[in-house]
Amino acid sequence: MQTDEAKKGVGLTLTTVKAAKAGERDQFLWDDEVRGFGLKVTPAGSKVYIYQYRLARPGESAITTAKRYTIGRHGALTPDQARRRAKELAAMVALKVDPMGAEKAERDERNRLALEAVEKARVDGELAFSRYADLWLDHYENEKGRRPASVRLAASIVRNHLKPALGDKPMPRIGRADLLPVIDAIPLKQKGIRRAVFAYASVLFIWAVKRGDIDSNPFAQMAKPEAPASRDRFLSDAELARVWRATFAVSDVFGPFFRLLVLTGQRRDEVAGMGWNELDRASATWTIPPERSKNGVAQIVPLSAPAMKELDMLAKVGERDAVGKKIETWPKAGLTFTTTGDTPISGLTKAKRALDEAAAVDGGDGVERHPLTHWRIHDLRRTVATGFQKLGVRFEVTEAVLNHVSGAKGGIAGIYQRHDWKEEKRAALDAWGRHLEAILSPLKADNVVAMSHRKGWG
């Protein structure tokens, strides 16, 4: 590789290096002590120490083309420092070690270790379960159409079941051995909770797979916990009368809330989150927007006369406002059921407990009371559906009132049968309202007691 500009045997000292001049092409000065050690002077005047060597490829006896290893710039290195490095490189060549290959391997190893350190920091930090779960919850809450109740349940499961067990363990290192104890820690009798923890945690891990943060969902190879038995609890007419009467013993907010659950058959979160802007007094309808509906389908709920009276009472229709003007319509905005003015009512468990206690108290009619057999708020929907069945309401209409996208409205039928059952729904809810009036009438059987209503019905 030496050219006409190369000078041999001059010895590389501070004097010879300083005296080296640039030419039109690279100039080379070679040391007379260490073979292959030299100085390259570029046309721009840059002076660089080099080591030139030849080495046969593995498995070959012939010497390959010379290679030139850059030791460093003059100034950063003295000739003696560069020479010592050249001797080290010559010793490597003598041992059949390619200095350039060794340097590349060392550089690759440093890069590998650096990348591993970066990835470890990411796994231990960004992918730590506690932090990652919060990231997922934020995403889950802000997904379009996500119901508040579902968000609350997801947050509760993360807070009470997943974080205490998994802590800051990195997501990629969480497997079945970590997750099975989470499920096993929940009593077997709490089948609904076991099933919910499994389902929500699986959604979290599926989200992580889709983001590329983990390779697979560990729940995919786990058996789902046994589903709770299907509930068939509904309230009899006598029980419903007791519950209705008891609603007047709870607060002015929760009483109407429970009564509208009975009158409309809608879901508790849908009723709790009702806004005045969803209600139309002129057409006697309540429109639940798709983002508040469990199945993402808008629901038009015809309001029966009793339901209208409940809403009139909440809006104080017929009363005088602060300036003495008679109220004749409903508010245009704001929440219908709220204790703060900004958020829907909460504390339903406490309100339900108060309702049960009131239903177990003697109503002053001489009839001995006993606590009702355990029931849940959701059982009121089943009570409405059962009542419809007794009234001869068609199954398709019941499904429409309850806003179920299953059964009669599912599959092919849901695609091709577009009838909205609007009039049939109104007729069914009106009939249900009359039925409620009947079971609350003093002319009914002895075990049904008339209730008092401030401005309501019964």
C-alpha positions as CSV (number, residue, x, y, z in Angstrom):
1,M,0.0,0.0,0.0
2,Q,3.0,2.3,0.1
3,T,3.2,4.9,-2.6
4,D,5.9,7.1,-4.1
5,E,5.1,9.6,-1.4
6,A,5.9,7.1,1.4
7,K,9.3,7.6,3.2
8,K,10.9,4.6,4.9
9,G,13.1,4.3,7.9
10,V,13.0,7.9,9.0
11,G,11.9,7.0,12.5
12,L,8.9,8.6,14.0
13,T,9.9,11.3,16.5
14,L,8.4,14.6,17.5
15,T,10.9,16.3,15.1
16,T,10.1,14.1,12.1
17,V,6.4,14.2,12.7
18,K,6.4,18.0,13.0
19,A,8.5,18.3,9.8
20,A,6.2,16.1,7.8
21,K,4.5,18.1,5.0
22,A,1.2,17.6,3.2
23,G,1.1,16.8,-0.5
24,E,-1.5,16.5,-3.2
25,R,-2.2,13.0,-1.9
26,D,-1.8,11.1,1.4
27,Q,1.8,11.0,2.5
28,F,3.2,8.2,4.7
29,L,6.2,8.1,7.0
30,W,7.1,4.7,8.3
31,D,8.9,4.0,11.6
32,D,12.2,2.2,11.5
33,E,11.6,0.4,14.8
34,V,8.2,-1.1,14.6
35,R,7.3,-2.6,11.2
36,G,3.9,-1.4,9.9
37,F,3.8,1.7,12.3
38,G,3.6,4.9,10.5
39,L,2.2,8.4,10.1
40,K,-0.3,9.5,7.4
41,V,-0.4,13.1,6.4
42,T,-3.5,14.1,4.5
43,P,-3.6,16.8,1.8
44,A,-5.4,18.9,4.4
45,G,-2.4,18.6,6.7
46,S,-4.0,16.2,9.2
47,K,-1.5,13.9,10.8
48,V,-2.7,10.4,11.9
49,Y,-0.8,7.5,13.4
50,I,-1.6,4.2,11.7
51,Y,-0.6,0.5,11.9
52,Q,-0.5,-1.5,8.7
53,Y,-0.6,-5.3,8.7
54,R,-1.4,-8.4,6.7
55,L,-3.2,-11.4,8.1
56,A,-4.5,-14.6,6.5
57,R,-8.2,-15.3,6.8
58,P,-9.2,-18.2,9.0
59,G,-8.6,-21.5,7.2
60,E,-6.4,-19.8,4.5
61,S,-2.7,-19.9,4.2
62,A,-2.3,-17.0,1.8
63,I,-1.7,-13.5,3.2
64,T,-4.6,-11.2,2.4
65,T,-4.5,-7.6,1.3
66,A,-3.0,-5.2,3.8
67,K,-5.2,-3.6,6.4
68,R,-4.7,-0.2,7.9
69,Y,-5.7,0.4,11.5
70,T,-6.0,4.0,12.7
71,I,-4.3,4.5,16.0
72,G,-5.1,8.1,16.6
73,R,-4.3,11.8,15.7
74,H,-1.0,13.4,16.4
75,G,-1.5,15.8,19.3
76,A,-3.9,13.5,21.1
77,L,-1.0,11.0,21.0
78,T,2.8,11.5,21.0
79,P,4.9,9.3,18.7
80,D,6.0,7.2,21.6
81,Q,2.4,6.6,22.8
82,A,1.3,5.7,19.3
83,R,4.4,3.3,19.0
84,R,3.4,1.5,22.2
85,R,-0.1,0.9,20.8
86,A,1.5,-0.3,17.5
87,K,3.5,-2.8,19.4
88,E,0.3,-4.1,21.1
89,L,-1.3,-4.4,17.7
90,A,1.7,-6.2,16.2
91,A,1.6,-8.7,19.1
92,M,-2.1,-9.4,18.3
93,V,-1.2,-10.0,14.6
94,A,1.5,-12.4,15.7
95,L,-1.1,-14.4,17.5
96,K,-3.3,-14.4,14.4
97,V,-5.8,-11.9,15.9
98,D,-7.1,-9.3,13.6
99,P,-7.0,-5.9,15.5
100,M,-9.7,-4.4,13.4
101,G,-11.9,-7.5,13.8
102,A,-11.2,-7.5,17.6
103,E,-12.0,-3.8,17.9
104,K,-15.3,-4.3,16.0
105,A,-16.2,-7.3,18.2
106,E,-15.3,-5.2,21.3
107,R,-17.4,-2.3,19.9
108,D,-20.3,-4.6,19.1
109,E,-20.1,-6.0,22.7
110,R,-20.1,-2.5,24.2
111,N,-23.1,-1.7,22.0
112,R,-24.8,-4.9,23.0
113,L,-24.3,-4.2,26.7
114,A,-25.4,-0.6,26.3
115,L,-28.6,-1.8,24.5
116,E,-29.2,-4.4,27.2
117,A,-28.8,-1.7,29.9
118,V,-31.3,0.6,28.1
119,E,-33.8,-2.2,27.6
120,K,-33.3,-3.3,31.3
121,A,-34.0,0.3,32.4
122,R,-37.1,0.4,30.2
123,V,-38.3,-3.0,31.5
124,D,-37.6,-2.1,35.1
125,G,-39.1,1.3,34.7
126,E,-41.7,1.8,32.0
127,L,-42.8,-1.8,32.0
128,A,-43.0,-2.2,35.8
129,F,-46.5,-3.6,36.4
130,S,-47.6,-0.9,38.8
131,R,-46.7,1.9,36.3
132,Y,-47.9,0.0,33.3
133,A,-51.3,-0.8,34.9
134,D,-51.8,3.0,35.5
135,L,-51.0,3.6,31.8
136,W,-53.5,1.0,30.8
137,L,-56.2,2.4,33.1
138,D,-55.8,5.8,31.6
139,H,-56.1,4.3,28.1
140,Y,-59.1,2.2,29.1
141,E,-60.9,5.1,30.7
142,N,-60.5,7.3,27.7
143,E,-61.6,4.7,25.1
144,K,-64.7,5.9,23.3
145,G,-67.9,4.5,24.7
146,R,-66.3,3.2,27.9
147,R,-68.9,3.0,30.7
148,P,-68.0,4.7,34.0
149,A,-69.0,1.5,35.9
150,S,-66.6,-0.5,33.9
151,V,-63.8,2.0,34.5
152,R,-64.5,1.9,38.2
153,L,-64.4,-1.9,38.3
154,A,-61.2,-2.0,36.3
155,A,-59.5,0.5,38.7
156,S,-60.7,-1.5,41.7
157,I,-59.4,-4.8,40.3
158,V,-56.0,-3.2,39.6
159,R,-55.8,-1.5,43.0
160,N,-57.1,-4.3,45.2
161,H,-56.0,-7.5,43.4
162,L,-53.3,-7.0,40.8
163,K,-50.9,-4.3,42.2
164,P,-50.6,-5.9,45.7
165,A,-49.6,-9.2,44.1
166,L,-47.5,-8.1,41.2
167,G,-46.0,-4.8,42.5
168,D,-43.2,-3.5,40.2
169,K,-42.4,-6.8,38.5
170,P,-41.7,-6.1,34.8
171,M,-44.5,-7.0,32.5
172,P,-42.4,-9.3,30.3
173,R,-41.4,-11.4,33.3
174,I,-45.0,-12.0,34.6
175,G,-46.2,-15.5,33.8
176,R,-48.9,-17.9,34.9
177,A,-46.9,-18.7,38.1
178,D,-47.4,-15.1,39.1
179,L,-51.1,-14.8,38.1
180,L,-52.6,-18.0,39.4
181,P,-52.0,-16.9,43.0
182,V,-53.9,-13.7,42.3
183,I,-57.0,-15.7,41.3
184,D,-56.5,-18.3,44.0
185,A,-56.4,-15.6,46.7
186,I,-60.1,-14.8,45.9
187,P,-62.5,-17.1,47.8
188,L,-64.1,-19.7,45.6
189,K,-67.6,-18.5,46.6
190,Q,-66.8,-15.1,45.1
191,K,-67.2,-16.4,41.5
192,G,-68.1,-13.1,40.0
193,I,-65.0,-11.3,41.4
194,R,-62.8,-14.2,40.3
195,R,-64.2,-14.0,36.8
196,A,-63.9,-10.2,36.7
197,V,-60.3,-10.2,37.8
198,F,-59.4,-12.8,35.2
199,A,-61.2,-10.9,32.5
200,Y,-59.9,-7.4,33.2
201,A,-56.4,-8.5,33.8
202,S,-56.5,-10.4,30.5
203,V,-57.6,-7.3,28.7
204,L,-54.6,-5.5,30.2
205,F,-52.1,-8.1,29.0
206,I,-53.7,-8.3,25.5
207,W,-53.3,-4.5,25.3
208,A,-49.6,-5.0,26.2
209,V,-49.2,-7.6,23.4
210,K,-50.7,-5.3,20.9
211,R,-48.3,-2.6,21.9
212,G,-45.4,-5.0,21.4
213,D,-44.3,-4.7,25.1
214,I,-44.8,-8.4,25.7
215,D,-44.8,-11.4,23.4
216,S,-47.9,-13.2,24.6
217,N,-50.9,-13.0,27.0
218,P,-50.2,-15.4,29.9
219,F,-53.9,-15.7,30.5
220,A,-54.4,-17.4,27.1
221,Q,-53.1,-20.7,28.6
222,M,-55.1,-20.4,31.8
223,A,-58.5,-21.7,32.5
224,K,-61.2,-19.2,33.1
225,P,-62.6,-19.2,36.6
226,E,-66.1,-20.8,36.9
227,A,-68.8,-18.3,36.0
228,P,-71.4,-17.5,38.8
229,A,-74.7,-19.1,38.5
230,S,-77.2,-17.1,36.4
231,R,-79.4,-15.1,38.7
232,D,-83.2,-15.5,38.5
233,R,-84.2,-13.3,41.4
234,F,-87.0,-10.9,40.8
235,L,-89.3,-9.1,43.2
236,S,-92.9,-10.2,43.6
237,D,-95.6,-7.6,43.5
238,A,-95.8,-7.6,47.3
239,E,-92.0,-7.1,47.6
240,L,-92.0,-4.4,44.9
241,A,-94.7,-2.5,46.8
242,R,-92.6,-2.7,50.0
243,V,-89.5,-1.5,48.2
244,W,-91.5,1.3,46.5
245,R,-92.9,2.5,49.8
246,A,-89.4,2.3,51.4
247,T,-88.0,4.7,48.7
248,F,-89.7,7.5,50.5
249,A,-87.7,6.8,53.6
250,V,-84.4,7.4,51.8
251,S,-83.0,10.7,50.6
252,D,-84.8,13.0,48.1
253,V,-82.2,12.1,45.5
254,F,-82.1,8.3,46.0
255,G,-85.8,7.8,46.4
256,P,-86.7,9.1,42.9
257,F,-83.6,7.3,41.5
258,F,-84.9,3.9,42.8
259,R,-88.4,4.6,41.6
260,L,-87.2,5.5,38.1
261,L,-85.2,2.3,38.0
262,V,-88.5,0.5,38.6
263,L,-90.5,2.6,36.1
264,T,-88.1,2.5,33.2
265,G,-86.2,-0.8,33.6
266,Q,-83.0,0.8,32.5
267,R,-79.5,0.1,34.0
268,R,-78.6,1.7,37.2
269,D,-75.6,3.6,35.8
270,E,-77.7,4.9,33.0
271,V,-80.3,6.2,35.4
272,A,-77.7,7.5,37.8
273,G,-76.0,9.5,35.0
274,M,-79.2,10.8,33.5
275,G,-78.9,14.4,32.4
276,W,-81.7,16.9,31.9
277,N,-80.5,17.5,28.3
278,E,-81.4,13.8,27.6
279,L,-85.0,14.4,28.6
280,D,-87.8,15.9,26.5
281,R,-90.9,16.8,28.5
282,A,-93.0,17.6,25.4
283,S,-92.5,14.2,23.8
284,A,-92.2,12.3,27.1
285,T,-89.0,10.6,26.1
286,W,-85.6,10.0,27.6
287,T,-82.8,9.5,25.0
288,I,-79.7,7.7,26.4
289,P,-76.8,8.5,24.1
290,P,-74.6,5.6,22.8
291,E,-71.6,6.7,24.9
292,R,-73.6,6.1,28.1
293,S,-75.3,2.9,26.9
294,K,-73.7,-0.4,27.9
295,N,-73.9,-1.8,24.4
296,G,-73.0,1.5,22.7
297,V,-76.5,1.7,21.1
298,A,-78.6,4.8,21.7
299,Q,-81.8,4.1,23.6
300,I,-85.1,6.0,23.4
301,V,-87.1,5.3,26.6
302,P,-90.8,6.4,26.5
303,L,-91.7,8.0,29.8
304,S,-95.0,6.7,31.4
305,A,-97.2,9.1,33.3
306,P,-95.8,8.0,36.7
307,A,-92.3,8.5,35.4
308,M,-93.2,12.0,34.2
309,K,-94.6,12.8,37.6
310,E,-91.3,11.7,39.2
311,L,-89.3,14.0,37.0
312,D,-91.8,16.9,37.4
313,M,-91.3,16.5,41.2
314,L,-87.5,16.5,40.8
315,A,-87.7,19.6,38.6
316,K,-90.2,21.2,41.0
317,V,-92.7,21.8,38.3
318,G,-95.7,23.7,39.6
319,E,-93.7,25.3,42.4
320,R,-92.4,28.8,42.5
321,D,-88.8,29.7,41.7
322,A,-86.7,32.2,43.6
323,V,-88.3,35.2,42.0
324,G,-91.8,33.8,42.4
325,K,-92.3,32.6,38.9
326,K,-94.2,29.3,38.5
327,I,-91.9,26.5,37.2
328,E,-93.5,24.9,34.1
329,T,-90.7,23.0,32.4
330,W,-87.6,20.9,33.1
331,P,-84.0,22.2,33.3
332,K,-82.1,22.2,30.0
333,A,-78.8,21.1,31.4
334,G,-77.2,19.5,34.5
335,L,-77.4,16.1,36.1
336,T,-80.8,14.8,37.2
337,F,-79.4,12.8,40.1
338,T,-76.5,14.5,41.9
339,T,-75.5,15.5,45.4
340,T,-72.5,17.6,44.3
341,G,-73.9,19.3,41.2
342,D,-71.0,18.1,39.2
343,T,-71.0,14.3,39.3
344,P,-73.7,11.6,39.3
345,I,-74.8,10.2,42.5
346,S,-72.6,7.6,44.1
347,G,-72.7,5.5,47.3
348,L,-75.4,3.2,45.9
349,T,-74.4,0.4,48.2
350,K,-75.1,2.6,51.2
351,A,-78.4,3.8,49.7
352,K,-79.5,0.2,49.0
353,R,-78.8,-0.7,52.6
354,A,-80.9,2.1,53.8
355,L,-83.7,1.1,51.4
356,D,-83.6,-2.5,52.7
357,E,-83.8,-1.3,56.3
358,A,-86.8,0.9,55.5
359,A,-88.5,-2.0,53.7
360,A,-88.1,-4.2,56.8
361,V,-89.9,-1.7,59.1
362,D,-93.5,-2.0,60.0
363,G,-95.5,0.4,57.8
364,G,-98.0,1.2,60.4
365,D,-100.7,-1.0,58.8
366,G,-100.5,-3.8,61.4
367,V,-98.6,-6.1,59.0
368,E,-95.5,-7.7,60.6
369,R,-92.5,-7.0,58.5
370,H,-89.4,-9.1,57.9
371,P,-86.3,-8.3,55.8
372,L,-86.7,-9.0,52.2
373,T,-84.9,-12.0,50.7
374,H,-81.6,-10.8,49.4
375,W,-81.9,-8.9,46.2
376,R,-79.6,-6.6,44.1
377,I,-80.4,-3.3,42.3
378,H,-79.9,-5.1,39.0
379,D,-82.8,-7.5,39.9
380,L,-85.2,-4.6,39.3
381,R,-84.5,-4.9,35.6
382,R,-85.4,-8.6,35.8
383,T,-88.5,-7.6,37.8
384,V,-89.6,-5.3,35.0
385,A,-88.9,-8.0,32.4
386,T,-90.9,-10.5,34.4
387,G,-93.7,-8.0,34.9
388,F,-93.8,-7.5,31.1
389,Q,-94.1,-11.2,30.6
390,K,-97.1,-11.3,33.0
391,L,-98.7,-8.4,31.1
392,G,-98.3,-10.3,27.8
393,V,-95.7,-8.0,26.4
394,R,-93.9,-9.5,23.4
395,F,-90.4,-10.7,24.0
396,E,-89.0,-8.5,21.2
397,V,-90.6,-5.4,22.9
398,T,-89.1,-6.4,26.3
399,E,-85.7,-6.7,24.6
400,A,-86.2,-3.3,23.1
401,V,-87.2,-1.7,26.4
402,L,-84.1,-3.2,28.1
403,N,-81.9,-2.3,25.2
404,H,-80.5,-5.8,24.8
405,V,-78.6,-6.5,21.5
406,S,-79.1,-10.2,21.9
407,G,-81.9,-12.7,21.5
408,A,-84.5,-11.2,19.2
409,K,-82.2,-8.3,18.2
410,G,-79.0,-10.3,17.7
411,G,-77.3,-11.9,14.7
412,I,-79.1,-11.8,11.3
413,A,-82.3,-10.6,12.9
414,G,-80.5,-7.5,14.2
415,I,-79.2,-6.7,10.8
416,Y,-82.3,-7.0,8.7
417,Q,-85.1,-6.3,11.3
418,R,-84.8,-2.5,11.8
419,H,-88.1,-1.8,13.5
420,D,-87.5,0.4,16.6
421,W,-90.6,-0.8,18.5
422,K,-91.1,2.8,19.6
423,E,-94.9,2.7,20.0
424,E,-94.8,-0.8,21.4
425,K,-92.2,0.3,24.0
426,R,-94.5,3.1,25.1
427,A,-97.5,0.9,25.4
428,A,-95.5,-1.6,27.4
429,L,-94.1,1.0,29.9
430,D,-97.5,2.6,30.2
431,A,-99.0,-0.8,31.0
432,W,-96.3,-1.4,33.5
433,G,-97.0,2.0,35.1
434,R,-100.6,1.1,35.5
435,H,-99.7,-2.3,37.0
436,L,-97.5,-0.5,39.6
437,E,-100.4,1.8,40.4
438,A,-102.6,-1.2,40.9
439,I,-100.3,-3.1,43.2
440,L,-99.9,0.1,45.3
441,S,-103.7,0.7,45.5
442,P,-105.4,0.3,48.9
443,L,-108.0,-1.8,47.0
444,K,-105.3,-4.5,46.4
445,A,-104.8,-7.6,48.6
446,D,-104.1,-7.3,52.3
447,N,-100.3,-7.8,51.9
448,V,-100.1,-4.7,49.6
449,V,-100.2,-1.4,51.4
450,A,-101.0,1.9,49.8
451,M,-98.1,4.4,49.9
452,S,-98.2,8.1,50.4
453,H,-96.6,10.3,47.8
454,R,-95.8,13.9,48.2
455,K,-97.0,14.8,44.7
456,G,-96.7,11.4,43.1
457,W,-99.0,8.5,42.6
458,G,-100.1,5.4,44.4
